[in-house]
Amino acid sequence: MSWPPLLRALCVLAGVAVGAFESTTPAVAADDVVYVARGKNLQLTTKLTGQIVDYTGRELTLLVGGTPTSHKAEHVIRVETEFSAAQQAADRLFKEEKYREALAEYTAAGRDEQRRWVRRQIMAQMVWCHRHLDDIPAAGDTFLSLLASDPQTIHFDCIPLAWSPGEPHRRLADKCRQWLSDENSSPGGLIGASHLLSTADSPAATRRLERLAFDPNAHIALLAQAQLWRIQMVTNGAEQFAQWSQTVERMPQTLGGGPHFVLGLAWSRAGNHQQAALDFLRVPILHANDAALSARALLEAGRALQRAGQDRQSARLWAEVASQYPQSQVAGEARRLLQESATQANSQ
């Protein structure tokens, strides 16, 4: 996605490097190529070639000249490998937003793929397909299968959580109650609780999130804490919100989309509309793969800027929602707000 000057300017204010998040296409090579950071400096990398034995959320194991070498997952900057024709076709369809067709190709690719770490990558893409098709029950089940293979997966960002108020449809609500009641599945409980937090099941969902906030899996614990902010923001103020902001900054960047959205809502309640807009805008900038949340965050960023008296900027964000996310649930609301803004401007 190409971002207009307004968003780029706000990125600078938020301390976000836009260029760092542009997608790249893996190169096709006889050997796997791995770029590993030198120590803590992510700008300096070492290029390694060999055969990837496995790549989990903990480490990447690379066979170099018959000798296995291990590298911490957080030090792996980029991987280049050869993908099957089916997976390449699925990736093309995914980029074209043909998610149902892409899902079929990913399914075929997964059946034939022998590498465990690539199968997990395929499963993550299948989760995203289900999410784009608004099939959260299938997305959740696929994600749980992915975690069964690698509990610390590098693809944790595809977890299908809810971050805004809303009543799930009956099929989803029933599935979420099943996940919520399964005490043996922390990720399932997290998914179920997130979608039931704004429903009559909120007390049970809150209790489960309070327990999950101390889960041994740090990803689950952090996301459970952020989910609880959705209800805690009502009784907290700016001092607490500032502490939440520090918590989000310490999170793995890939998990920050939903928490930044909640922070945007919290700062809006506190009347700090500029900070709210910046937190909302971090979602589409840093987490553009979550199209539904990105569209909603852009809509709310426009509202925050409107409350801050920046009518022209808010209108441009709503126009961005309408043009970039025309099929989203909030596109109609964006067009309505855009029309109201134009009418008000013409009457002045």
Secondary structure, DSSP 8 states (H G I E B T S, - for coil): ----HHHHHHHHHHT--GGGG--------SSEEEEEEETTEEEEEEEEEEEEEEE-SSEEEEEETTEEEEEEGGGEEEEE----HHHHHHHHHHHTT-HHHHHHHHHHHHHH---HHHHHHHHHHHHHHHHHTT-HHHHHHHHHHHHHH-TT-TTGGG-----S-----HHHHHHHHHHHH-TT-HHHHHHHHHHHTTSTTHHHHHHHHHHHTT-SSHHHHHHHHHHHHHHHTTT--HHHHHHHHHHHHHS-GGG-HHHHHHHHHHHHHHT-HHHHHHHHHHHHHH-TT-HHHHHHHHHHHHHHHHHTT-HHHHHHHHHHHHHH-TTSTTHHHHHHHHHHHHHHHHH-
